[in-house]
Structure formats: C-alpha cells, structure tokens
Amino acid sequence: MKGFLKGIKGWLIGGIFFAVGLLSLFLVTKFMVMPWESSELPELENPRLVVKKKERLLEVFDGQRLVKTYNVVLGFTPTGDKELEGDGKTPEGEFYVFTKNPESRFHLSLGISYPGPNDARKGLSQGLISQEEHDQIVEAFENKKMPPQKTKLGGEIYIHGGGTVADWTDGCVALRNEEMEQLFRSIPVGTPVLIGP
C-alpha cells in the first residue's frame, strides 16, 4: 500500500511540474516580445528603402544590412513603370523621401520624389511635358526637393498606411497602419528609395 501511495505521489508531483511548465511556456509565448518581433525599428545610421514590386515587399536597410521587411501593396495597375497621371502604376527607379506627412488621408505618409530625371527625359521625348517642366524636375532632384507634382507624368506618390488586402492605391506603396508608424518614426527626409519591378 505504501508503495502504491508513493507512486501516486510521484505521479502527482510530476503532473504538477508538467502543468507549471506548460503554463510558463504559454505565458512566455503570449506576452514576451522576441527581438525579431519588436514593433520598433532600431536607430538607423544610413537608412535606405528598397521596394520589390513583384514580391510586394518593402525592405529597410541600414547601409548594406537588411533590418526589416514589410509586406506592401501597390497601385491598381501593379505591373509596369508609371508613365501617366491616373494610370494606376507604381513608379520604378531611384528616388528619395522628400517629405513626411503626419496628416495623410492614409494614416501617415512619406513622399517619394517621383517624377525623377529619367521620367522627365522620357516624358519630354514623348511630348508629355515641356522643357520647362523637365528642367524643374531635374533641378528638384539635384537639390533633393519636391519635384513638380501636377504634370501629365503624375505625382503625389507616397509610402503610406491604409492596409495590405489588395493592390488598391493610385500608384503609391501601402502598408498596414502599425507598420507605417514604425517607418514614419525611423525614416528621415532624404532617405534613398529604390523601387524595382
């Protein structure tokens, strides 16, 4: 009888330790924030952004080091380079952040310097913009300012919030609002932005 009771006692103690272990694991996984799940970007010394349109990804780099990756959506015509106002395409090329807008219609936004010199050159050769508009775009790019936003090439291209359910923007790059908050806090005006096909 004593051996039986001793065995039961051992099972009970083992069961209690097992239950405590499971509870601890549950609490750690539910409430502990792992470093790779941090909601904040680290301080960036040399930030740059890379948008991969086909993969629907926005990558945040600090120099050559990849820091974080976000899922994004694009314009309602997601393939191809932007050419005209209203075509729904997200532009491709090398740009920079020219402004930060805390009062965006889509939560928060970073202004992208489209159209750039390559867009201006192509637009001039196709008769879409004047020589004066071409020169204003090139000058803005050289001085890291806002390029003309109301030419036939289009403009007002932003990285902004609003959600990632489907390609819904007019040519912008959209993230979830919480993720846009992270970018907005960490990315300064002047940050290079590469948008690829």
C-alpha positions in Angstrom: 0.0 0.0 0.0 2.8 2.4 0.9 4.5 1.7 -2.5 1.2 2.4 -4.3 0.8 5.7 -2.4 4.4 6.7 -3.1 3.8 6.0 -6.8 0.7 8.1 -6.8 2.5 10.9 -5.0 5.3 10.8 -7.6 2.8 11.0 -10.5 1.1 14.0 -8.8 4.3 15.9 -8.3 5.4 15.1 -11.9 2.0 16.2 -13.2 2.2 19.5 -11.3 5.7 20.2 -12.7 4.4 19.4 -16.2 1.4 21.7 -15.8 3.6 24.6 -14.4 6.0 24.1 -17.4 3.1 24.3 -19.9 1.7 27.4 -18.2 5.1 29.1 -18.2 5.6 28.3 -21.9 2.1 29.7 -22.7 2.8 32.9 -20.8 6.2 33.4 -22.4 4.9 32.9 -25.9 1.8 35.0 -25.4 3.3 38.0 -23.6 7.0 38.1 -24.2 8.2 40.2 -27.2 11.0 38.4 -29.0 13.8 40.7 -30.5 12.8 39.8 -34.1 9.2 40.6 -33.4 9.9 44.1 -32.0 7.4 46.7 -33.1 10.1 49.3 -33.4 12.9 49.7 -35.9 16.3 50.2 -34.4 18.1 53.5 -34.8 19.3 53.7 -38.4 22.6 55.4 -39.2 22.4 55.1 -43.0 18.8 54.2 -43.9 17.6 53.3 -47.4 14.4 51.7 -48.6 14.0 49.1 -51.4 10.6 48.2 -52.8 10.3 44.9 -54.7 7.1 45.3 -56.6 6.7 41.7 -57.9 7.3 40.3 -54.4 5.2 43.0 -52.7 7.9 43.7 -50.2 9.5 46.8 -48.7 12.9 46.3 -47.3 14.5 48.6 -44.7 18.3 48.7 -44.9 20.9 50.4 -42.7 23.8 50.7 -45.1 24.2 47.2 -46.5 22.4 45.4 -43.6 18.8 44.3 -44.1 17.0 45.4 -40.9 13.3 44.7 -41.6 10.9 43.6 -44.3 7.3 44.6 -44.7 4.5 43.3 -46.9 3.1 46.0 -49.1 0.5 46.6 -51.9 0.8 48.8 -55.0 -1.3 50.7 -57.5 -4.4 49.2 -59.0 -2.3 48.5 -62.2 0.6 46.9 -60.4 2.9 45.9 -63.3 5.0 48.2 -65.4 6.6 51.6 -64.7 4.4 54.7 -64.2 4.1 56.8 -67.3 1.0 59.0 -67.0 -1.2 60.6 -64.4 -4.0 58.2 -63.5 -2.5 55.1 -64.9 -2.5 53.3 -61.5 1.1 52.2 -61.8 3.7 52.4 -59.1 6.8 54.1 -60.5 10.2 52.3 -60.8 13.6 53.8 -60.3 15.8 55.7 -57.8 14.0 58.3 -55.7 14.3 59.8 -52.2 11.9 60.8 -49.4 11.2 64.5 -49.9 8.6 65.0 -47.1 6.9 63.4 -44.1 3.2 64.0 -43.8 1.7 63.3 -40.3 -1.8 64.3 -41.6 -2.1 62.0 -44.5 -5.5 60.7 -45.6 -3.9 57.3 -45.2 -2.7 57.5 -41.6 0.9 58.7 -42.2 3.0 59.0 -45.3 6.5 59.5 -46.8 6.6 61.5 -50.0 8.5 59.8 -52.9 10.4 62.1 -55.4 8.5 61.0 -58.5 8.9 62.1 -61.3 12.6 61.8 -61.4 15.1 62.8 -64.2 14.6 59.6 -66.1 10.9 60.1 -66.1 11.3 63.7 -67.2 13.6 62.7 -70.0 11.2 60.1 -71.3 8.2 62.5 -70.8 9.9 65.3 -72.8 10.8 63.0 -75.7 7.2 61.8 -75.8 5.8 65.3 -75.8 4.1 64.8 -72.4 5.9 67.7 -70.6 7.5 70.9 -71.7 11.2 71.7 -71.5 10.5 74.0 -68.5 8.7 71.1 -66.6 11.6 68.8 -67.5 14.1 71.3 -66.1 12.1 71.8 -62.9 12.1 68.1 -62.3 15.8 67.8 -62.8 16.5 70.8 -60.6 14.3 69.4 -57.8 16.2 66.1 -58.0 19.6 67.8 -57.8 18.5 69.7 -54.8 16.6 66.9 -53.1 13.4 68.9 -53.2 9.8 68.1 -54.1 9.5 67.7 -57.9 6.5 69.1 -59.8 3.5 67.0 -58.8 0.9 68.1 -61.3 2.4 67.3 -64.8 1.0 64.8 -67.2 3.5 62.3 -65.8 1.6 62.3 -62.5 2.9 62.7 -59.0 1.9 62.6 -55.3 3.4 59.1 -54.9 3.7 58.1 -51.3 4.5 55.3 -49.0 1.5 55.3 -46.6 -0.8 53.3 -44.4 -4.2 52.1 -45.2 -3.8 48.3 -45.4 -2.5 45.5 -47.5 -5.5 43.5 -48.5 -5.1 44.0 -52.3 -3.5 46.4 -54.8 -5.7 49.4 -54.3 -3.7 52.7 -54.4 -3.4 55.2 -57.3 0.3 54.2 -57.6 1.5 54.5 -54.0 3.0 51.9 -51.8 0.8 50.9 -48.9 1.4 49.2 -45.6 -0.6 48.3 -42.5 -1.0 51.4 -40.3 1.0 50.0 -37.4 3.9 49.3 -39.7 3.7 52.7 -41.3 4.1 54.2 -37.8 7.4 52.3 -37.4 8.6 53.6 -40.8 7.5 57.2 -40.1 9.3 57.4 -36.8 12.6 56.0 -38.2 12.9 57.2 -41.8 14.1 60.8 -42.3 13.6 63.1 -45.2 16.4 62.5 -47.8 16.4 58.7 -47.4 17.1 56.9 -50.7 14.3 54.8 -52.1 14.8 52.2 -54.9 11.6 50.8 -56.5 12.2 47.8 -58.7 9.9 45.7 -60.9 
